[in-house]
Amino acid sequence: MDWVKDGSIKSVSGESIFELKKGHKHSVVNIVGKSGNFSADEKSAFLELVLGDDKSDLANGVRLTCHAANPDPKVKAEVWKDLTDKDGTRSLYEKRSLMAGFYSLDHIDSCSMYFDKFFECLEQVHNDHTYKYLSTFFYMMLPRMRIEDRHIVMLINVKSQVPDTSSMFMNILQDGIELLLRSKNIRERAMSKM
C-alpha cells in the first residue's frame, strides 16, 4: 500500500502512470476500512498513515466511515444509536459518513441484525427528524445486501400504518418497496442463469 502513501501508481519500471488525489486516497482508506481482509490494527495504521493529522471535514468523514465499518457489536450499537437518536449531536454530514460505513458485505453477520431494526425504527425516524434526514437515512440504510420476503412485508406493513396526510413518507416507502422487489428479482434471475 506504499503507492497510496506515495500518491502515485507506478509501472513496473518505476515510472509514475497515475497521480492519486486526496479523494482517491480517501476512497482507498474507506475500502480498506470496510474490508474483512485486514486486521483492526492494520486498518488503523493505514488510516493514520494516509490521513495523518488532517483535520479537514473530508478526513473526519473518512474516519467516521471507517469507525462505523468496525464489526465490533458495541461499535455497531453506538453508531446505530447515533443514527436513530433524535437528540444526537452529529451533523447530517457526519451521519452520512457513519451510514456509508455501517453495512459491509465482508462483515454482514455483524450488521444483519440491524436489517429488522431499520424497518422497526422508520416511523420513529419519520416523527423525530427532518424529511431530509429521513430520506438520507432511508436510502443509505435500506438493507439491500440480503433481501428476504419478510423485509418487503415489513416495509409494506410500515406503509400501511402511515396516514394519507404523510404523502412524502408514503412515497419514500413505496420507492423502497419497489427497489427491494426489483433487486430481489434481478438477483433471482441472475442466479437462475448460472
Secondary structure, 3 states (H helix, E strand, C coil): CHHHHHCEEECCCCCEEEECCHHHHHHHHHHHHHCCCCCHHHHHHHHHHHHCCCCCHHHHHHHHHHHHHCCCHHHHHHHHHHHHCCCCCCCHHHHHHHHHHHCCHHHHHHHCHHHHHHHHHHHHHHHHCCHHHHHHHHHHHCCCCCCCHHHHHHHHHHHHCCCCCCHHHHHHHHHHHHHHHHHHHHHHHHHHCC
